[in-house]
Amino acid sequence: MGSSSIKNNSNNNSAGASNNQTATKSNKKQSNGSKDTSSQTKLPVILYHCDFCQVTIDGPRISCVECSEEFDFCVDCFSQGVEIGDHKRNHKYRVVKKHTFPLFDLEWGADEELLLLEAAETYGLGNWEDISEHIGTKTLEECRNHYLETYIASENWPLPNLSQEFDPSIDTLINRRTYKPKKKQYKTLVSQPTNHEIGGFMPGRLEFELEYENEAENIIKDLIINEDDTNDEFNLKLSLLEIYNSKLEKREYRKRFCLDRNYFEFKKVQAIEKKRSKEEKAIHSKLKPFTKLQTNSDMENLVSGLLIEDKLKFKISQLQTLITNGLTNMEHLDQFNADLQARTPIEPHAIIDEPAEIIQQPTTHNTRSTRQNAGENSEEVRTIGRKQAAPLDISGSDGIELLTQEEQSICSTLRLLPKPYLVIKETLIRECATRGFLRRRQARDLVKIDVNKTSRLYDFFFRMGWVYSTPKQ
C-alpha cells in the first residue's frame, strides 16, 4: 500500500474521523477481543488494542471502513499491510486521533468529558471514586469539582457553557495528564487451614483437610448394587457399606470429642493451661489417657478432687510432724522447720580412701623413649571422690563363669556385674584392634560410666596386654 493512497484516503475520511473518534464501540463483537468496550469495565473505553499485534494503542489508530466488523491497527502493523480475517490491505481506512482538545475546561480534554458523562451514567452521580478510576487521568476531587462547576453551576443549565474557546499548545495538552489513579487493591478473602488457629481444620465447615482414615471412601467409590447381583455379592457390598459407616462414626466421634472440650479454640486452651499450677499440669498430663472415657466436666471434677486429696495429704503430714515433736499449734511449724535446718550438720567432703593403681613415671634422661614404651598408662591418676563402697558379691551373677579370677576381682572391687563388664571389655578391645592403639581419654569417651572406673579398667586391660596406648611396632 503506497504512501499516496494513504494520503488520499486520509484526506477523504478526515471529516468522518472527527465524528467517530470517541465512539465507545459498543456494537463491536466480543469475539474480536481487541477492545475493552464493556460499560462495566474499570478501564477507560478509549483504550484500544491492535487487532493484529494486540499492543495497546495510545496514539492515532487506523480503522477499516469497508469491513462489517471493525478492525483497528497500530501504525506499525498498518504500514506493513497486515491482513486479518475479512480485512484486506487494499480496503479503505480512516485515521482516528484521540480527542485531547478542551471543550469546557482547559484542563479537561474532549475524551475525558465523554468518559466523565459515561462513568456518571454507569456508576451513578456521587460515586466519584469509581468515576475517577474509569477516567484514569483525574482524581476524585477533580471529577467532583469539574462536574459541579461545568454542568451544575452552568448559566445554560442543564447544558454547559458552549461559547468558550481554547487554543492550547500540544505540550500543554500532553503535560497536564500526569495523574493516573491506582487500581483499588482488594484483599482476597480466602479460607485456608493455615489461616486458622489449628492447621488443617476449617471451622466454618467443621472439617479437617485430612480426615481420620482419609482414604475410607476408596472402598465404596466404585460400588454399584445391581439387580442381578447374587446373595453373596449383595452381602459383600453391604459389608463394605457397614465398614464405611463405622469409619464415618469414628470421624464424628473425634470431632465431637474435640468440640465438647473446645480443643479447636487453641488460644483459649493455651490461656487456661498457663493459669494452671504445676501440680495441676502434672495431674492433667497423667490423666490424659482417661479423657476419652468421660466428659470434660467429669474430667475437671476428677482433677480438682485429686488436687484436694494432695492438699489434705500434705496437711496431714504437717500435723503428724507437729504431734511427733510435741507441738500444738500450726504457727510453730515454720519456726520448728527453721530450727531443724539450722541444727542439721553439713556433710564433710568425701576423702580419698583407696586411690587407683599408679604407675610412677621414670625419671631417667631418656624420658621420651621410656614414656613411649610405657604408654599413656604412665600418667599418674588420682581418684578424688566419695569413700569407696564395699566390694560387690558377684558369685551368683549371670556370666560369672566367663571371667577369670582377676576379672572377677576387678568386677567385685568396681561393683560391676559380669555382663556389663564383658560389654565394656569387648568395646575397648575391638576399638583398639580397629585403631591399632587406644588411649585412656579415648576409652573414657567410649565407655559412659564413672571415669574412675574406666581408668581402673583401662589400667587392668593394659597390664593384661589386651589394649595398647601406642601403635605396635
Summary of the structure (lengths in Angstrom):
residues: 473
radius of gyration: 48.5
end to end distance: 100.8
largest distance: 129.3
contacts: 1081
relative contact order: 0.04
helix: 49%
strand: 6%
